[in-house]
Amino acid sequence: MAVLVEESHSVCEEDLECLVCHGVVREPFVRCCSCFPKVDLCLECFSRGAENKEHRSDHRYEIISNNFSVLEKSWNAQEEIDLLDGISYCGFQNWKEVSKQVQSKTEQECEEHYLECYINDPCKALQIPELRPVPVCDPPPSTAAMPFKASEDPPRPPMDSTRSFDMSGYMPCRGDFDVEYDNYAEVDIKEIEFDPVDSHLLQELKIAAIEIYLSRLQQRFLRKRIVRRYGLINIQKWQMLERRQSKAERDLRESLRPFCRLLSPEQHEMFVQGLLMEKFLKRQVTSLQEYRSAGICTRKGAEVYERLNKHREDDKTRRKMLDDALVHIQDEKACQAWLHRQALIDSGQSLAPIPLPSLGRKPAARLDISGTPGVEQLRPMERELCSNLRLMPQDYQSYKSTLIKEYEKQGFLRLAQARTLIRIDVNKTRKMYNFFLEQGWIKQPDG
């Protein structure tokens, strides 16, 4: 039986089934080159010369295996696949879990191989010669796109804690975020493949799409750099610092926060301190101008002026409190009781407190409704009522019309119904209801 053997180095992308035993074939296995659709055989069935109606044991075949080197001699194709799959599933820099996916390599070997062959110095097979470098816009060379590193001494709160939620998805062990800025940027290029048979226009479109993706990555790296430089991950630390600041300083820092990216942290802090010093000097200049307008020319005189000004303010406050007390004391019995108590205290006969009657709430001042819309339509007694109840004439007319219409509909009107119809203060409603009864515009139900 003449058999032609051809070895072909290709990658098995999915679980395949043996033609004869119907088991899952594992590398290395045999694939028939003469049958269509393709026929796969495990090594045991192939060694027995297994056949069926279409496949014969003398067909041309090839051996499928990933046991060959691609980028380095010490790494075969299957290990490269496991490495890339592990980074995709476990995340970049999580080399301990990645090494578990590869199994045959250590953490250090996985890290060194990936950085050397894919990042620092990628081989020509991984490079796209037609890809033009993305031009850097306004940011200086120091702020160019760079890989994100974990901030110094990052906080590591327990999972599902309050501090963990406050860190906005930051993962300290990886120095990365759960949800990135422009998180779906990779979706636009995941299906792109460069094929030698592509037209020149199609290749240019694919290159342009990758250039756009690189610019979006640059914006992501810039934002991560700002987070790292300004220490914005440790929110609790910033909250403690803000508690020590005055309200004016917090407002100033909040208004200047959008401009942080234009300066380094040290330069921005100097800028904020300069503005705070400017405000302090302005207050000092205003105070000195006030002293000069009052005829004060020495610092000693300024201290005396401030002390006397404080006394004047305290005296003014005491006078206002006394005026308020006099306004509230309208009951002669309460006033006499208070005077009697003061006399007893002064004579030293008794210091027992004398219960004073409740003075109630200070009555509201009358409302001046002269010149307001609709005042000319009211009678003098209605104007007096509106002034005492602090109601505008137009509102009073609306309430009056509502109550009278309800009375004409039912033939009577209760106070509870009036309070339901007009949603205002219940005391004002009661006074209006009593006024309408006195005028004979409405009547209560009999009995």
Contacts in CASP RR format, 6 or more apart in sequence:
PFRMAT RR
TARGET T0000
AUTHOR 0000-0000-0000
METHOD contacts of the structure
MODEL  1
MAVLVEESHSVCEEDLECLVCHGVVREPFVRCCSCFPKVDLCLECFSRGA
ENKEHRSDHRYEIISNNFSVLEKSWNAQEEIDLLDGISYCGFQNWKEVSK
QVQSKTEQECEEHYLECYINDPCKALQIPELRPVPVCDPPPSTAAMPFKA
SEDPPRPPMDSTRSFDMSGYMPCRGDFDVEYDNYAEVDIKEIEFDPVDSH
LLQELKIAAIEIYLSRLQQRFLRKRIVRRYGLINIQKWQMLERRQSKAER
DLRESLRPFCRLLSPEQHEMFVQGLLMEKFLKRQVTSLQEYRSAGICTRK
GAEVYERLNKHREDDKTRRKMLDDALVHIQDEKACQAWLHRQALIDSGQS
LAPIPLPSLGRKPAARLDISGTPGVEQLRPMERELCSNLRLMPQDYQSYK
STLIKEYEKQGFLRLAQARTLIRIDVNKTRKMYNFFLEQGWIKQPDG
1 57 0 8 1.000
1 58 0 8 1.000
2 58 0 8 1.000
3 57 0 8 1.000
3 58 0 8 1.000
3 60 0 8 1.000
3 61 0 8 1.000
4 60 0 8 1.000
4 61 0 8 1.000
5 61 0 8 1.000
5 62 0 8 1.000
5 63 0 8 1.000
6 33 0 8 1.000
6 60 0 8 1.000
6 61 0 8 1.000
6 62 0 8 1.000
6 63 0 8 1.000
7 62 0 8 1.000
7 63 0 8 1.000
7 65 0 8 1.000
8 31 0 8 1.000
8 62 0 8 1.000
8 63 0 8 1.000
8 64 0 8 1.000
9 65 0 8 1.000
9 66 0 8 1.000
9 68 0 8 1.000
9 77 0 8 1.000
10 64 0 8 1.000
11 66 0 8 1.000
11 77 0 8 1.000
11 81 0 8 1.000
12 27 0 8 1.000
12 64 0 8 1.000
12 66 0 8 1.000
15 24 0 8 1.000
16 24 0 8 1.000
16 25 0 8 1.000
16 29 0 8 1.000
16 40 0 8 1.000
17 23 0 8 1.000
17 24 0 8 1.000
17 25 0 8 1.000
17 40 0 8 1.000
18 24 0 8 1.000
18 25 0 8 1.000
18 29 0 8 1.000
18 40 0 8 1.000
18 41 0 8 1.000
18 42 0 8 1.000
18 45 0 8 1.000
19 39 0 8 1.000
19 40 0 8 1.000
19 41 0 8 1.000
19 45 0 8 1.000
19 50 0 8 1.000
19 52 0 8 1.000
19 55 0 8 1.000
20 41 0 8 1.000
20 45 0 8 1.000
20 50 0 8 1.000
20 52 0 8 1.000
21 42 0 8 1.000
21 44 0 8 1.000
21 45 0 8 1.000
23 42 0 8 1.000
25 40 0 8 1.000
25 41 0 8 1.000
25 42 0 8 1.000
26 42 0 8 1.000
27 64 0 8 1.000
27 65 0 8 1.000
27 66 0 8 1.000
27 67 0 8 1.000
27 78 0 8 1.000
28 43 0 8 1.000
28 63 0 8 1.000
28 64 0 8 1.000
28 65 0 8 1.000
28 67 0 8 1.000
29 40 0 8 1.000
29 41 0 8 1.000
29 42 0 8 1.000
29 43 0 8 1.000
29 46 0 8 1.000
29 63 0 8 1.000
29 64 0 8 1.000
30 40 0 8 1.000
30 41 0 8 1.000
30 42 0 8 1.000
30 43 0 8 1.000
30 46 0 8 1.000
30 61 0 8 1.000
30 62 0 8 1.000
30 63 0 8 1.000
30 64 0 8 1.000
31 38 0 8 1.000
31 39 0 8 1.000
31 40 0 8 1.000
31 41 0 8 1.000
31 61 0 8 1.000
31 62 0 8 1.000
31 63 0 8 1.000
31 64 0 8 1.000
32 38 0 8 1.000
32 39 0 8 1.000
32 40 0 8 1.000
32 41 0 8 1.000
32 55 0 8 1.000
32 59 0 8 1.000
32 60 0 8 1.000
32 61 0 8 1.000
33 59 0 8 1.000
33 60 0 8 1.000
33 61 0 8 1.000
33 62 0 8 1.000
34 59 0 8 1.000
34 60 0 8 1.000
35 54 0 8 1.000
35 55 0 8 1.000
35 59 0 8 1.000
39 54 0 8 1.000
39 55 0 8 1.000
40 64 0 8 1.000
41 50 0 8 1.000
46 61 0 8 1.000
49 57 0 8 1.000
50 57 0 8 1.000
51 57 0 8 1.000
66 76 0 8 1.000
66 77 0 8 1.000
66 78 0 8 1.000
66 81 0 8 1.000
67 76 0 8 1.000
67 77 0 8 1.000
67 78 0 8 1.000
68 76 0 8 1.000
68 77 0 8 1.000
69 75 0 8 1.000
69 76 0 8 1.000
69 77 0 8 1.000
70 76 0 8 1.000
70 77 0 8 1.000
70 80 0 8 1.000
70 125 0 8 1.000
71 80 0 8 1.000
71 113 0 8 1.000
71 117 0 8 1.000
71 123 0 8 1.000
71 125 0 8 1.000
72 113 0 8 1.000
72 117 0 8 1.000
75 83 0 8 1.000
75 105 0 8 1.000
75 113 0 8 1.000
79 102 0 8 1.000
79 104 0 8 1.000
79 105 0 8 1.000
82 101 0 8 1.000
82 102 0 8 1.000
82 103 0 8 1.000
83 98 0 8 1.000
83 101 0 8 1.000
83 102 0 8 1.000
83 105 0 8 1.000
83 110 0 8 1.000
83 113 0 8 1.000
83 114 0 8 1.000
85 101 0 8 1.000
86 97 0 8 1.000
86 98 0 8 1.000
86 101 0 8 1.000
86 102 0 8 1.000
87 98 0 8 1.000
87 114 0 8 1.000
89 101 0 8 1.000
90 97 0 8 1.000
90 98 0 8 1.000
90 101 0 8 1.000
91 97 0 8 1.000
91 98 0 8 1.000
91 174 0 8 1.000
91 176 0 8 1.000
92 174 0 8 1.000
92 176 0 8 1.000
93 174 0 8 1.000
93 175 0 8 1.000
93 176 0 8 1.000
94 173 0 8 1.000
94 174 0 8 1.000
95 107 0 8 1.000
95 108 0 8 1.000
95 110 0 8 1.000
95 111 0 8 1.000
96 107 0 8 1.000
98 107 0 8 1.000
98 110 0 8 1.000
99 105 0 8 1.000
99 106 0 8 1.000
99 107 0 8 1.000
99 109 0 8 1.000
99 110 0 8 1.000
102 110 0 8 1.000
105 113 0 8 1.000
117 123 0 8 1.000
117 126 0 8 1.000
118 126 0 8 1.000
128 194 0 8 1.000
128 207 0 8 1.000
128 210 0 8 1.000
130 203 0 8 1.000
130 207 0 8 1.000
131 207 0 8 1.000
131 210 0 8 1.000
131 211 0 8 1.000
132 207 0 8 1.000
132 211 0 8 1.000
134 211 0 8 1.000
134 214 0 8 1.000
134 215 0 8 1.000
134 218 0 8 1.000
136 144 0 8 1.000
136 218 0 8 1.000
139 222 0 8 1.000
143 222 0 8 1.000
143 225 0 8 1.000
144 218 0 8 1.000
145 217 0 8 1.000
145 218 0 8 1.000
145 221 0 8 1.000
145 222 0 8 1.000
146 221 0 8 1.000
146 225 0 8 1.000
147 221 0 8 1.000
148 175 0 8 1.000
148 176 0 8 1.000
148 221 0 8 1.000
148 224 0 8 1.000
148 225 0 8 1.000
148 228 0 8 1.000
149 175 0 8 1.000
149 228 0 8 1.000
150 172 0 8 1.000
150 174 0 8 1.000
150 175 0 8 1.000
151 175 0 8 1.000
151 227 0 8 1.000
151 228 0 8 1.000
151 231 0 8 1.000
151 233 0 8 1.000
151 234 0 8 1.000
154 170 0 8 1.000
154 172 0 8 1.000
154 175 0 8 1.000
154 233 0 8 1.000
154 234 0 8 1.000
155 163 0 8 1.000
155 167 0 8 1.000
155 172 0 8 1.000
155 233 0 8 1.000
155 234 0 8 1.000
155 236 0 8 1.000
156 172 0 8 1.000
156 173 0 8 1.000
157 163 0 8 1.000
157 164 0 8 1.000
157 167 0 8 1.000
158 164 0 8 1.000
163 235 0 8 1.000
163 236 0 8 1.000
166 235 0 8 1.000
166 236 0 8 1.000
167 233 0 8 1.000
167 235 0 8 1.000
168 177 0 8 1.000
169 177 0 8 1.000
169 178 0 8 1.000
169 179 0 8 1.000
170 176 0 8 1.000
170 177 0 8 1.000
170 178 0 8 1.000
170 233 0 8 1.000
171 177 0 8 1.000
171 178 0 8 1.000
177 224 0 8 1.000
180 220 0 8 1.000
181 219 0 8 1.000
181 220 0 8 1.000
181 223 0 8 1.000
181 224 0 8 1.000
182 216 0 8 1.000
182 219 0 8 1.000
182 220 0 8 1.000
185 213 0 8 1.000
185 216 0 8 1.000
185 217 0 8 1.000
185 220 0 8 1.000
186 213 0 8 1.000
188 209 0 8 1.000
188 212 0 8 1.000
188 213 0 8 1.000
189 209 0 8 1.000
189 210 0 8 1.000
189 213 0 8 1.000
192 206 0 8 1.000
192 209 0 8 1.000
192 210 0 8 1.000
194 203 0 8 1.000
194 206 0 8 1.000
198 206 0 8 1.000
226 232 0 8 1.000
226 260 0 8 1.000
226 261 0 8 1.000
227 233 0 8 1.000
229 264 0 8 1.000
229 265 0 8 1.000
230 260 0 8 1.000
230 265 0 8 1.000
231 237 0 8 1.000
231 238 0 8 1.000
232 238 0 8 1.000
242 250 0 8 1.000
245 253 0 8 1.000
248 279 0 8 1.000
249 276 0 8 1.000
252 272 0 8 1.000
252 275 0 8 1.000
252 276 0 8 1.000
252 279 0 8 1.000
253 272 0 8 1.000
256 268 0 8 1.000
256 271 0 8 1.000
256 272 0 8 1.000
256 275 0 8 1.000
259 268 0 8 1.000
260 268 0 8 1.000
263 271 0 8 1.000
291 297 0 8 1.000
291 301 0 8 1.000
291 302 0 8 1.000
291 305 0 8 1.000
294 305 0 8 1.000
296 302 0 8 1.000
296 305 0 8 1.000
324 362 0 8 1.000
327 362 0 8 1.000
328 359 0 8 1.000
328 360 0 8 1.000
328 362 0 8 1.000
329 335 0 8 1.000
329 338 0 8 1.000
329 359 0 8 1.000
330 359 0 8 1.000
331 357 0 8 1.000
331 359 0 8 1.000
333 357 0 8 1.000
334 356 0 8 1.000
334 357 0 8 1.000
334 359 0 8 1.000
337 354 0 8 1.000
337 356 0 8 1.000
337 357 0 8 1.000
338 354 0 8 1.000
338 356 0 8 1.000
340 354 0 8 1.000
341 353 0 8 1.000
341 354 0 8 1.000
344 350 0 8 1.000
344 351 0 8 1.000
345 351 0 8 1.000
364 390 0 8 1.000
366 387 0 8 1.000
366 388 0 8 1.000
366 390 0 8 1.000
367 386 0 8 1.000
367 387 0 8 1.000
367 390 0 8 1.000
367 391 0 8 1.000
368 387 0 8 1.000
369 375 0 8 1.000
369 383 0 8 1.000
369 386 0 8 1.000
369 387 0 8 1.000
369 392 0 8 1.000
369 393 0 8 1.000
372 392 0 8 1.000
372 393 0 8 1.000
372 394 0 8 1.000
373 392 0 8 1.000
373 393 0 8 1.000
373 394 0 8 1.000
374 393 0 8 1.000
374 394 0 8 1.000
374 397 0 8 1.000
375 383 0 8 1.000
375 393 0 8 1.000
377 393 0 8 1.000
377 397 0 8 1.000
378 386 0 8 1.000
378 393 0 8 1.000
378 396 0 8 1.000
378 397 0 8 1.000
381 435 0 8 1.000
382 396 0 8 1.000
383 393 0 8 1.000
385 391 0 8 1.000
385 396 0 8 1.000
385 431 0 8 1.000
385 432 0 8 1.000
385 435 0 8 1.000
386 392 0 8 1.000
386 393 0 8 1.000
386 396 0 8 1.000
388 431 0 8 1.000
389 428 0 8 1.000
389 431 0 8 1.000
389 432 0 8 1.000
391 399 0 8 1.000
391 428 0 8 1.000
396 432 0 8 1.000
399 422 0 8 1.000
399 424 0 8 1.000
399 432 0 8 1.000
400 432 0 8 1.000
400 436 0 8 1.000
400 441 0 8 1.000
402 421 0 8 1.000
402 422 0 8 1.000
403 413 0 8 1.000
403 418 0 8 1.000
403 421 0 8 1.000
403 422 0 8 1.000
403 432 0 8 1.000
403 433 0 8 1.000
403 436 0 8 1.000
403 442 0 8 1.000
404 436 0 8 1.000
404 441 0 8 1.000
404 442 0 8 1.000
406 413 0 8 1.000
406 417 0 8 1.000
406 418 0 8 1.000
406 421 0 8 1.000
407 413 0 8 1.000
407 441 0 8 1.000
407 442 0 8 1.000
407 443 0 8 1.000
411 443 0 8 1.000
412 442 0 8 1.000
412 443 0 8 1.000
412 444 0 8 1.000
412 445 0 8 1.000
412 446 0 8 1.000
413 433 0 8 1.000
413 442 0 8 1.000
413 443 0 8 1.000
413 444 0 8 1.000
414 444 0 8 1.000
414 445 0 8 1.000
415 429 0 8 1.000
415 430 0 8 1.000
415 433 0 8 1.000
418 429 0 8 1.000
418 432 0 8 1.000
418 433 0 8 1.000
419 426 0 8 1.000
419 429 0 8 1.000
422 429 0 8 1.000
433 442 0 8 1.000
436 442 0 8 1.000
437 443 0 8 1.000
437 444 0 8 1.000
END
